[in-house]
Amino acid sequence: MTDSFVKTAMAAMLLGTTASMAAAQGSVQLYGLVDAAVRVTGNHGKTQMVGGGMSQSRWGINVTEDLGAGLSAIANFENRFLTDTGNTAAVNYFQQAWIGMRSEDWGQLTMGRQFNVLLEVAASTYASFPSGPFMEVYKPEIGVAMGTRTNNMLKYAAHRGPWRAGLQYSFDEGNTVARKGSEVELTGGLAMKTAGGYLRYAAGSGLAIGGAYMNTKMPAGTQFDAYTLGGSYRSGPWYFSTGYGMNKRQNRLAAEDARLINAYWGSEVNGGFQPGDADKRQLLQLGMGYQVTPQLNMGVHYYHVKQSGSSSGAFNNQANFIVAVADYAFSKRTDAYVGVDYTRISGGAGSYIEKTATGDLVRNRAGLTIGLRHRF
């Protein structure tokens, strides 16, 4: 065996190894957003700093590895936090945590804690504001999204031209209900069994329409069907959007599940619309935005909510929400914003935004939010 042959063989092996490594190149991307604001609310309200006015502060890591032949391995984990205190924004340290595979021809399959199909189609198709899908301190539309994220989820998504479709299924792991004295608690986590899908169309002309359905079985057996449908249109500096959302309880509300429903429907950021014994909530939203200058974007959004099915009548209510936002971009990464909002609840006596120290029920409220946001 000659030296030249050995050298040639070694060179071929080295080139093959290098090509294999190149085919498996990947990237790790650190990203995040920091948002803080001062919020003032009237009608027995308060003045406070909030750790996310327009957006929830977050940091995360995206991982992509090119496996060749149009196939990639992908992963994401994302923590959401409160800028004012540094605390995490929820019980889950990572609000998203998933891994999966993506094919250029066959779509992608992911596993873990992820956004549900209701939120995904709404945020990508008919978001309330071009500068941010939802306003963190004032987002009535989130009340019909059934928690926005789901644990133990399998999600499949495919993209063909202007069409995009997705399916989700989550396992009901940890759905064990236990009693501790007179209190009911859920052991093993708050996993729920879900199944659903979405379909979305987005044309190059600026038109986007989409809809989604999801069935949710809660830890103690309460079941909900939820739907959303909407669209948006962009033309020059103008942005228009509209959407409908509904969730309907299909059986008796188990006491063990009531606190989850209260969290979805009764949160202060979506009006504190207490569910009580109501079994259905519908939401209609209309909005528009205008890019005044390359730096200044303005938008206004209106939401009307109707709650029904309360046998006592106390929770058959209606609510009107309106919010206007002006956002000024200092750069591609840093912007400041001002938001003005108003909430009014009417109907049965069981719904209110909050109770005062003297026991009075607050059923209408105005708010002002001024904040600063930076993306990295």
N, C-alpha and C positions, 0 to 999 in steps of 0.2 A: 504494500500500500504506500503510495508516494505521498510526500508532504503536501503536494498541491491538491491531491484528492482529499486528504484530511482537512485542509484549510477550506476547501470548497464545501464539504459536508458540514463543517462547523458553522460556516457562514449561512448555509441554507437553514440549519436548525435555529440559529439566532434570528434570522429574518422571519421564520415561522412563528417563533415565540413572540417577537415584536408585533406581528400582525394580529396574533391572538389577543395580545394585551390591548391593542388599539381597538379591536372589535368589542372589547368589554370596558371601554372607557365610561366613566360616570362623572357625576357632579354632586356636590353637597352644597346647598344654598341656605344660608342663614337669612331670615327675613323677620320683619316685625313692624309694629306700629305703637306709638306712645301718644296717648290722648289724655288731656286733663282739662277741666272746665269748672267754672263757678255757675251754680244754678240757683235761681231765686223762684220760689213758688208763692202765689198769693192765696187768699181764702184759707187762713189758718195754716199756711205753708211755712217755709223756712228758707234761709240762705245757707248754702253749703258748697264745699268743693266736692266734685265727683271725679272718680278715677277713669272717666271715659264719657264724654258728652255726646259727640257725634259718632264715635266708634269705640268699641271695646278694645282696650290695650292688649297687645299680644306679642309673643315671639314664637318662632317655629323654625323647623328645619325640613326642607324638601330634599329627598334623595332620589337620584335617577342613575341607573346603570344601563348602558347600551349593551345588549346581549347579542346584537347582530341579527340580520334577517328581519329587520323591522320590529324586533321584540325588545322590550325594556323592563327592568325591574324598577318599581317605584315605591316610595314610602314617605310618610309625613307624620310628624307629631308637633302639636301646637299647644302652648300654654297661654291662658288668658288671665290677666291680672288687673288689679286696680291701682292706677298710678298714684292716687292720693295716699294709700296706705302700704302699697307693695304686696298686699295679700293676693292670693289667687281669687279669681272671680266666681269660682264654683267649687263644689266638693271634689270634682274630678281634676286632678292636677293637670292632665293633658285633656283638653277639650276635644282634640282630634288625635287619634293614634291609629294609623292603619298602614298596611303593606299590601302590595299587589303586583300584577303584571299588566303591561300595556302592549297591544299589538296594533300596528298601523292598519291592518286589514280587519281585525276582529274585535276591536274595542279594548276595554280594560275591565279587570276584575279586581276588587279590593276587599280587604278583610280588616275589621276592627271597629273602633268608635268613629262614626262619620256623621256628616249632615244628612238628614232625611230628605226624601224626594220632594216633599212639600216646600221646604225652605230652598232647596237647590233650584227648582224651577222658578220660584218667585224671585229670588235674588238675581238670577241670571237673565230673566226675561222681562219682568216689570217691576224692577226695584223702585222704591219711592223717590230716591234722589240719585242723579248721575254721579255725584261726588261721594256717595256712600249708599249701599243698599238700604240701610235702616239707620235711624237716629237712635243711638244707644239708650238715652234717657227718656225716649218718647217713641215707642214702636207698637202701636195697637195691632198691627198686622201679625206680630209674632204670637199673639194670643191664640191663633187658630193653627199654628204650625206643630202642635203636639210635641213640644219640647225641643224642636230644632235638630237635636242630635240623638243618636241611638247607639247603645253598646252592642257588641257581639254581632255586627252587621256584615252580611255579604252584599256587595253592590256591584252591579254590572252596568256599564255605559258603552254605547256605540254611537259613532258619528259618521253620517253619510251626507256629504254636501251640506245643504242648509239644515238638515234634520239631525236631531240628537234625541236619543231615547235612553232610559235607564230603568233598572229594576232593583228592588232591595228586599232583603229578607233578614230578619234578626232572630236569633235563638233566645228562648225564654230562660236563660240561665240565671240562677240565683233568685228565682221568684218564690221565695219561701216567706210565708207570713207567720209571725210569732207574736204572742202577747206577753207583755212585761208589766205585771200589775194590772192597772186599769188602762195602760197605754198600748196602742197597737204599733208595732214597728215592723219594718221589712228587713229581713236578714239576707245576707249574701248579695247585697247590692240592689239597685233599682232597675234591673234588666227587664225589658218588656219584649213580647213577641210582636213583630211587625211584618207586614208584607205590603208592597205597593210598587208603583211605577210612575214614570212621567214621559211626556212627549213634548218636544220643543222644536219650533221652526224659526230660524233667524235668517232673513234675506239680506243681501248686500245693500238694499235700498234703505235700510234703517228700520224695517218692520220686524218685530219679534212677537210670537204668540206661543203659549204653552199651557199645559195643564198637568195635574198630578192627582193621584189617589193613594191613600194609605189607610190600612186597617191596623189598629193597635189593640192588643190585649194586655191589660195592665197586670201587675203582679198578683192581685187578688181576684182577677177574672173579669173586671169591667172592660167592656169593649167599645171602641169608637170607630166610626168611619169618618174620614176627613177628605175633603176635596179642595182644589184650588184651580182657578182658570183666569188667565189674563193676558195682556199684551202691552207693547210699548211701540212708540214710533219716534224716530229722530229725523229731523230735517233742518240742516244748517245749525243755527244756535238753539233751536227749539227741541224740547223733549216732552213727550206726553205718555202717560201710563194709566192703566186701569186694571183692576183685578177684583176677583170674588173669592172668598174663602168660607168654608163651612166645616164644622165638625159636629157630629151627632152621636150621642150615646145610644147604644143598641140594647142595653139591658140594665138591670138594677145597679146603682152605684154602690159598690162595696165601700164600707167605712174605711178600710185599709188603703183604698185608692183615692180617697177624697182629698188628701193633702197634695197629691200630685196634680189633680185637676185644679185645685186652688193655686198651685204654682204656675200652671199654664194660663189660667183664665184670670186670676186675681192679682197678678203682679202689678205693682204701682206704675211701672213703665208703660203698661198697656191699659191704663185707666183704672186699675183696681176694680174691675167689673166682676164682683163676687158671683161664683156660679150657683152656690146653694143647691137647690133641688132641680134647677133647670137642666135640660138635657140637650139643648141645641143652641149653637151660636153661629150667626152669619155675619160676614163683613163685606162691605163694598168700599173700594178705595178708588179715588180719582186724583191725579196729580199732573203737574206740569213744571218744567224747568226752562230757564233761559240763560244762555252764556252771554252775559252783558259785554264782557271784554275777555281776552285770553286768561286774565287772572280772576275775574269775578263771575261766579255762578250763583244764580238765585233760583229758588224753587218753593212751591207751596203744595201741600197735600191735604186731602180731606178724607176722613174715614167715617162710615156710618155702620154701627153695630146693632144687631137685634138679637136678644136672648129670649128663648121661649121654652115651653115645656115644664114650667114650674107648677106643680100641683097645688102648692100653697098660694101661688100668685105673687109671692114676695119677690121673686127673682125673674119675673117677666118684665124685661127692661129694654130701653134703647139708650144708645150713647152716640154722641157726636164728638169727633176729634178733628182739630185742624192745627197744622204746624207749617210755619214758613221759615226757611233757612237761607242765609246769605253766606257764601264761602269765598274767601279770598286766598289765592295761592301765591305765596311769596316765591316758591320754586316748585319743582316737580315733587319734592319730598315734604315740604312744610307749608301748612295752610292754617288760617284762622277762620273761625265761624261764629255766627250769631244765630240762634234759633228762638222763635217765639211760638208758644203753643197754648191751646185752650181746650179744655175737656168739660163736657156737660153730660151728666147721666140723669135720666128721667124714667118714671114708671114705678114698679114695685119698690117697697121700702127696704129690700134686702141688699141693694147694691149701693156702694159708696166708694169714694176714692180713699178716704181714711177717716179715722175717728179722732176727734180732738181730746185733749186731756179731760175736758168736762163731759165727754160723751156725745158731743154733737157730731152729726154725720156730714162730711164734706162731699157734696155731689157736683160741684163745679170748681174748676181751678185754672188759673193762668200761670204760665211759666216762662222764664227767660233764661237762656243758657248761652254763655260766652266762653269759648275755649280755643285751644291751640293743639294742633296735631302734627306729628312727624312720622314719616314712613322710612324704613331702612331695609 
